[in-house]
Structures are given as structure tokens and as C-alpha cells.
Amino acid sequence: MPPLTAADLSHDRDFARDLDAHDELAQFRGRFSLPLKRPDDIYFVGNSLGPMPHLARTFVLEELEDWAHLGVAGHMNSRRPWFYHHENLRGSLARLVGAHEHEVVAMNSLTTNIHLLLTTFYRPQLAGPGARTKLLIEKGAFPSDTYAVMTHVAARGLDPEQHVVEIAPRAGEWTIRPEDLDARIAELGDTLALALLPGVQYRTGQAFDIARHTRAVHAVGARCGWDLAHAAGNLALKLHDSNADFAVWCSYKYLNSGPGAVAGAFIHERHVRDVTLPRHAGWWGNDPKTRFRMEERFVPVQHADAWSLSNPPILAVAPLIASLAEFDAAGIERLRAKSVRMTALLEFLLRGSSGDGGDLEILTPTASHARGAQLSLYFAKNARARYEAFLAAGLACDYREPGIVRLAPAPLFNTFDEVWRAAAIVRESVR
Ligand SMILES: Cc1ncc(COP(=O)(O)O)c(C=O)c1O
């Protein structure tokens, strides 16, 4: 599916309907429970909580049945034996984020995984002329990331005010210019220990070039980790090739795996092979060949699993297996191609209505490589009232201070006609 060019686009509703009629992914919509009160309601908030795949209910009920009927024997004899449960996810997760199977693991929650991987990859060198202690994040990062970074640095006995550095957009701008990020990294030079950057910024929808900025961080001898909460299941990631040291994401947004779903992590294979790395360990990270010998010393498996601590929560993993099956069937490249088209159409219909510089400002970059599915709209006046009017009109979206409404058409379950109708609702409010 090639991207839509300006010449292709049209304000006509039939144009959107025609895109739906030729959409090779259209059948996936019927595989989700969409939380719509009225048939014409629009769910554009899959960037916050993705809807439930029908298969999730089936898989959770199957696990409950197996638990009821098999008890402890379910570890080896259930339909998806619990002992190997997390292994069921590897292939799909690896395909989803562009990694090898031994580089990915589903575990914990996102913020927990940030702490676990900071333990391994934030290695401040304190003494001497080669002191290298700085941890770079973006100003205005999702608060949990900032809290994690600040408290993690403090827990290492360092002053976060001194060792955590933030990069902000230029005054009067919403998004960070990629060249400014690279320049800041170069300026920090050999004082930089680690950068933790967003794959897609949650408030503005700006996507960052993971390979490019990882290269810039490596060029100064530091390590680079990525928070992909808004990128996993949204962009066609190539994590292995990007050379990122690590990445973490949650599974309840674009990955549709349910509230508080089990999160994911990527650790590049060059680190996976290094059994000497410092880490917090638990028995599930031990080599499974010797795990049940119950020995006194930890032997990390040469796999991203080496960072997992506990046996996985089977009931919580079941929806993730279900959702990843849908991603496998649709294919992330095809999903991304549809997503690029949907967001391009939404932007075209909104820009055409408000006039640039009018009441509505679109904060998200225009280039498709610099954004994912989401468009962030800024209203200088009455933003919250507008947002409430959108909800009342049946457009489920969300609101973030200061005055930002986020709309995210998701290619797995949204339609082009919904894009057209959502734009009509927004246009109405602008008028
Ligand atoms: C970018 C980002 N980081 C961190 C979090 C926190 O995630 P969790 O509650 O799963 O740790 C979120 C949640 O929405 C997020 O969007």
C-alpha cells in the first residue's frame, strides 16, 4: 500500500469509503470488542488503551479452565504449558519490534523494566578525569520515566539534579529537532553515560529515529535505551539493526493486551551474550537447563530472559498472546502502511478545515517518518470544552495539558470512514 500523496487526497467522504473498500486489513476490525455506546461512535484512543481482541477472552478462559482441571500439572500439561508460557511470545514479539528471539522478553510493567535495565546499562564512572555520569532524558518525558530516572540515580547515591540532564524543544516549539538532540549528545560527550529516549513522544506524537540517535550516543561512548510505549505496535521497528542497547514498552496501548498488561523489553544480543553484566536477578532468568537444580548461584541464560525475575503471570500473559496473534496475522509492515495513510488523511482533512495558524494547531510533525498514528491537536482556547464536545459527539479521544487533544486512528480496527467522520466532528468545533 503506497503512501497517499497530496494529489491523491480528497475531502469527499466517498474517497474514505473507497479506501475502506480496498483495505486488505479490514477484516481485523471484527476481531475486536470495540467499546462503542452507539454504532457510529469512534474509538481513537487505542494509543491509551487498545480494545480487547476476542481471542483474549478465549485464551484467559482457557487458562482458568486448565488451572481448575489440572492444578499444578498445568505447568507441563495445559494447552499452553505454563512452564514454557513466555516462550510462546518470543517469535511474535521479535517480529513485532524487528529483533531476534533471544533479544526480547515479556515481563513486568514498563516502569519496572526501566529500573531493571537502568541497573544494567546506567554504569556511571565517578572517579578521575574520565568521570562519566550523566543520564540524558527529554524534558516533558512521561512522568513515570522522569520519576524512574531521578529516583534510580538517587538510589545509586548520586544527586539527580546534577547528573540527570534534560533536553527540551526550542523556545516556542513543541517538538525536539533531531539535529538539536544529536548536538546535545555531542556536547555532553564523554560525560554522558546513558540516554533514555522516547520512540514516539506521548504528548506530541513525534517519532524519533532510533538508529540515528543511538549512533550519536554510541559515538560519544555512551549507551542508549528507548521507551517504546507509544511506538510498539505503532511503528515498524527494527530494533536489532538500530543497535539500541535496550528498549522497553507497555502492551496495553497499540498492543491491545489489556489494562496493566505484561510489558516487554529488548536487550541487544551483544549484551545478552555477556553473562558478567550487573543485573537484578531471579530464578526465571537462570538457565532453564539448571533452574530446577535449585543451586545457590545464579547462572544467567544467554537470552533477554536473563532479566526476568519471576515465573510469568499466566492470566495476564494470555491476552498478550492473543493480541500478538492478530499482529502476526496482519503483519506490522502492512499495519504501518495503512496507519501512514490514515494519519495523512486525518491531517489533510483537519488542515483543510482550520486554515494554518487558525484556532487549531497540529503539533505532530507532518512527515510520516517523524510520527506514528497519533495526531496531537492544540487549542489555545477552550480546549477542554472542545474535548468534551468531541466525546459527546461520539469521538473517543483524550486530553493532555496544556490544551492538547490526542487522536489516534489505529490500523487494526479503525476505518478510513471513521477518520473522515472524526475530522468532521473536529471541524464542526473549529467552525
Ligand atoms: C511513555 C510512557 N512511559 C511510561 C509509562 C508508564 O507505564 P506503566 O504504568 O506501564 O509503568 C507510560 C504509560 O502510559 C507511558 O506512556
The ligand as an ORCA input file, in Angstrom:
! r2SCAN-3c Opt
* xyz 0 1
  C       5.836      6.870     27.628
  C       5.354      6.146     28.843
  N       6.243      5.763     29.781
  C       5.842      5.124     30.896
  C       4.505      4.845     31.136
  C       4.116      4.154     32.405
  O       3.768      2.851     32.166
  P       3.498      1.737     33.299
  O       2.393      2.225     34.167
  O       3.061      0.566     32.497
  O       4.769      1.518     34.022
  C       3.552      5.218     30.176
  C       2.122      4.937     30.402
  O       1.247      5.358     29.709
  C       3.988      5.892     29.014
  O       3.118      6.311     28.082
*
